[in-house]
Amino acid sequence: MLVKHKGSYVSGVRVIRRNQIPLVMREQAGSIYLKYHQKTDGPRASWKFWD
């Protein structure tokens, strides 16, 4: 994913293939996707909707 953001505000998202990432940045992008699990990974945001 290519994400354009400013702090916590996301203004754009685009799915890209690994070969579209420049070679100098490809190693930093990683190649393993880990599925999100709320019980083990905790909340996705530091703030809560309801208390």
CYANA upper distance limits for C-alpha pairs under 8 A (distance plus 0.5 A):
  1 MET  CA     13 VAL  CA      7.25
  1 MET  CA     14 ARG  CA      6.13
  1 MET  CA     15 VAL  CA      5.01
  1 MET  CA     16 ILE  CA      6.26
  2 LEU  CA     13 VAL  CA      6.17
  2 LEU  CA     14 ARG  CA      5.56
  2 LEU  CA     15 VAL  CA      6.66
  2 LEU  CA     16 ILE  CA      7.22
  3 VAL  CA     10 VAL  CA      7.66
  3 VAL  CA     11 SER  CA      8.36
  3 VAL  CA     12 GLY  CA      6.34
  3 VAL  CA     13 VAL  CA      5.07
  3 VAL  CA     14 ARG  CA      7.05
  4 LYS  CA     10 VAL  CA      6.52
  4 LYS  CA     11 SER  CA      6.17
  4 LYS  CA     12 GLY  CA      5.48
  4 LYS  CA     13 VAL  CA      6.80
  5 HIS  CA      9 TYR  CA      6.10
  5 HIS  CA     10 VAL  CA      4.76
  5 HIS  CA     11 SER  CA      6.05
  5 HIS  CA     12 GLY  CA      7.53
  6 LYS  CA     10 VAL  CA      7.01
  6 LYS  CA     11 SER  CA      8.22
 16 ILE  CA     20 GLN  CA      6.93
 16 ILE  CA     21 ILE  CA      8.39
 17 ARG  CA     21 ILE  CA      7.86
 18 ARG  CA     26 ARG  CA      7.83
 21 ILE  CA     25 MET  CA      7.05
 21 ILE  CA     26 ARG  CA      6.16
 22 PRO  CA     26 ARG  CA      6.57
 23 LEU  CA     27 GLU  CA      8.03
 25 MET  CA     29 ALA  CA      7.11
 26 ARG  CA     30 GLY  CA      7.55
 36 TYR  CA     41 ASP  CA      7.33
 37 HIS  CA     41 ASP  CA      6.11
 37 HIS  CA     42 GLY  CA      8.08
 38 GLN  CA     42 GLY  CA      5.45
 38 GLN  CA     43 PRO  CA      6.58
 38 GLN  CA     44 ARG  CA      8.32
